[in-house]
Amino acid sequence: MTRFVRIHVFSAFERFWHWAQAALIIGMGLTGFEIHGFYALVGFETALQIHTTMAWALMGLWVFAIFWHFTTGEWKQYVPLTERKELVAMFRFYLAGIFLAAPHPFRVAREQKHNPLQRMAYLGVKVAINPLIWVSGLLLLFYGSWEALGLDTLSFGRVALVHTAAAFLMVFFLVVHLYFITTGHTPASQLKAMVTGYDEVEDVDGEGAE
């Protein structure tokens, strides 16, 4: 019988940052799509006010989180692992192995929290989706200052389209992220780890709990 042990993976700040960021992103998504007319829940003006407030809160959170990641060295958790065999193993696991009860090819550790595909996904969000959302969002927020900033040649409609497209990419990431959550040794184990800070991994070395 496979034996699992508990190891401490996520610090209190990481858990706070994760859940606060998730709540703000989901809230911004709901209000943002209402602003663009996809549905009506609280009304345009209220949605815009909530959306803008959440945007500033998330930017503040990200600035603090970036500072924390670089001062603690945790930024290394997002550097892609480029070993071909590791990437192939993860692809095979997510596409088929998980449905055949195959062993997970990646073992979580405090020093290596994310598997190769997760690292690539998170890095893509940080260097592509997030900048698209924030640059286009700030441009829309300060639309009245475009002429003074020499940006009056920009098209409001195109900037809004970029912002909406980036929002859809974020929704796609969230769906994929939810799938990743269910791929632990139980469907809820990774969700539990982000609540308690402790994950359960296979005890291959007889190491016991950390």
Secondary structure in CASP SS format (residue, H / E / C, confidence):
PFRMAT SS
TARGET T0000
AUTHOR 0000-0000-0000
METHOD secondary structure of the structure
MODEL  1
M C 1.00
T C 1.00
R C 1.00
F E 1.00
V E 1.00
R E 1.00
I E 1.00
H E 1.00
V C 1.00
F C 1.00
S C 1.00
A H 1.00
F H 1.00
E H 1.00
R H 1.00
F H 1.00
W H 1.00
H H 1.00
W H 1.00
A H 1.00
Q H 1.00
A H 1.00
A H 1.00
L H 1.00
I H 1.00
I H 1.00
G H 1.00
M H 1.00
G H 1.00
L H 1.00
T H 1.00
G H 1.00
F H 1.00
E H 1.00
I H 1.00
H C 1.00
G C 1.00
F C 1.00
Y C 1.00
A C 1.00
L C 1.00
V C 1.00
G C 1.00
F H 1.00
E H 1.00
T H 1.00
A H 1.00
L H 1.00
Q H 1.00
I H 1.00
H H 1.00
T H 1.00
T H 1.00
M H 1.00
A H 1.00
W H 1.00
A H 1.00
L H 1.00
M H 1.00
G H 1.00
L H 1.00
W H 1.00
V H 1.00
F H 1.00
A H 1.00
I H 1.00
F H 1.00
W H 1.00
H H 1.00
F H 1.00
T H 1.00
T H 1.00
G C 1.00
E H 1.00
W H 1.00
K H 1.00
Q H 1.00
Y H 1.00
V C 1.00
P C 1.00
L C 1.00
T C 1.00
E C 1.00
R H 1.00
K H 1.00
E H 1.00
L H 1.00
V H 1.00
A H 1.00
M H 1.00
F H 1.00
R H 1.00
F H 1.00
Y H 1.00
L H 1.00
A C 1.00
G H 1.00
I H 1.00
F H 1.00
L H 1.00
A C 1.00
A C 1.00
P C 1.00
H C 1.00
P C 1.00
F C 1.00
R C 1.00
V C 1.00
A E 1.00
R C 1.00
E C 1.00
Q E 1.00
K C 1.00
H C 1.00
N C 1.00
P H 1.00
L H 1.00
Q H 1.00
R H 1.00
M H 1.00
A H 1.00
Y H 1.00
L H 1.00
G H 1.00
V H 1.00
K H 1.00
V H 1.00
A H 1.00
I H 1.00
N H 1.00
P H 1.00
L H 1.00
I H 1.00
W H 1.00
V H 1.00
S H 1.00
G H 1.00
L H 1.00
L H 1.00
L H 1.00
L H 1.00
F C 1.00
Y H 1.00
G H 1.00
S H 1.00
W C 1.00
E C 1.00
A C 1.00
L C 1.00
G C 1.00
L C 1.00
D C 1.00
T C 1.00
L C 1.00
S C 1.00
F H 1.00
G H 1.00
R H 1.00
V H 1.00
A H 1.00
L H 1.00
V H 1.00
H H 1.00
T H 1.00
A H 1.00
A H 1.00
A H 1.00
F H 1.00
L H 1.00
M H 1.00
V H 1.00
F H 1.00
F H 1.00
L H 1.00
V H 1.00
V H 1.00
H H 1.00
L H 1.00
Y H 1.00
F H 1.00
I H 1.00
T C 1.00
T C 1.00
G C 1.00
H C 1.00
T C 1.00
P C 1.00
A C 1.00
S H 1.00
Q H 1.00
L H 1.00
K H 1.00
A H 1.00
M H 1.00
V H 1.00
T H 1.00
G C 1.00
Y E 1.00
D E 1.00
E E 1.00
V E 1.00
E E 1.00
D C 1.00
V C 1.00
D C 1.00
G C 1.00
E C 1.00
G C 1.00
A C 1.00
E C 1.00
END
